[in-house]
């Protein structure tokens, strides 16, 4: 099957549940994606809510409080939201490549391995028995034995989460608290080795596809050799599509799902938060983001992705909030010119954003 970049973008929009039938709830939406980038916490809540039937950030927060989903650094040393029971195996699979540079980073901060292990002991004592602490309170507990000034504190918390001791879970006053991972997630899934690579490939390609091995390698922060091992194991479960000479893989039912809602998808106008998986989930996103405008989404290549205006699975511009309270309004900036239907939809969509 051969198709166009335009069709590829439409298929991805449906695969990610941004068009067509939404996921039943927030946890199901995340199971479909496996992970959703989450360094912008409010934006991540909105991204998940947009994919679920309730379209409610409160529902996402409730799933965090119930221990159904968590926030941690499962891949690429970057914060993500994900189902709680998937974190252990993803840390074991993707963590070693990230941790390879940890010793050098510690040295640059004036931390030793003994320091972070002392931090692990202090954090464990402070949180044992189901206790939960915000970042400042946990750092205060660790400071009893480790210098956490400057960037040292962030590194210690990151390292303890990356190595499976801590996780960000329940919320309090609009922010997340740290808990002990093994207490908060007592029954994790534990695929390992090639089984874990197969699970990673299956989940990514069905939830993000059509996509390539290079897309998966970039998304997970693994080598092409590793992800190709996983893809080979599940290749028979997937369908293929060729786009401009590249073979991409996807869920077999995805073309039928698109066909059932094509009119909706082709006309859909969406306001997506920065760092949304529709943009961030691929090494090659040119089917949705015109290459000549890529720097408008990430000005200066600084890694800070702006919120996007999407029409028919194509990114046409960026948007942001301006003002506060009753004076808050959305400002949208087109790459060239918004079609009238898009310009008219933006204020209404902004008002309805979860």
C-alpha angles and dihedrals in degrees: 000000000000123000143164133262087250091057090045091058091049091050091050092051091055094042089056093050093242088122132025121024110356124224116275093246143344096277092050090049090055093045087058092053095033089209134019120197109255116177088114096060099191091045092049091054089052093047091056093043091053089060097049131078095241094051087208129142087197088062090054091049090048089054089053091049091049092052093244094119133021140188121234146123103279097150139025091357087282129129116255138169113233143154108288096234092055097059101082096057094042091053090050093048102040103022102077095067090050094045091052089083097041097094092055091049091049091051091052089053095046093248125135130207087251089057095055092044089051086050089053091054093049094045091048092051092047094050103033117123097035097301119151130203136185120238097265094048093047092049089051089055092048091047088070087080109009133053103244098173121131113356093339094090094052091049093051092051091045092049093048090050093044090053094049105258102104136034135178107240131135122045132231127180091351096308135089129255128216119243134172108274098220092049095045094044105034097163109043127170110250114195109158141187115356090354089060092048089052091049091049092051093046095049096044097045095046093044100039105018151158083074141134136237088257090055091052094045091053093044095050097034092235132128122269088242091057097046092045088057089055094045092050090056094055101029092111091058094057139070124230132222128182119223118181092335096314123113112226126185131219146156109298094234095050098097090052091049090052092047091054093057104023096127091052094048096047091051098037118126114196136181107209126189120242113275092027114161092239087071103022098042098082142055088217113041098156092115087069103022115048107233093230090060100042092105090057089067095045105027111208091358089273095148094247107121117206124223112266140220110221128192121180090347093305122113107232101173148324134273140197141177118258124194129005139261115352089354094058114119137161121254115201124193117197122212086229116338129334116232110247092252091056096046090050094048099050100079093045092047091048091053091051097046114126 
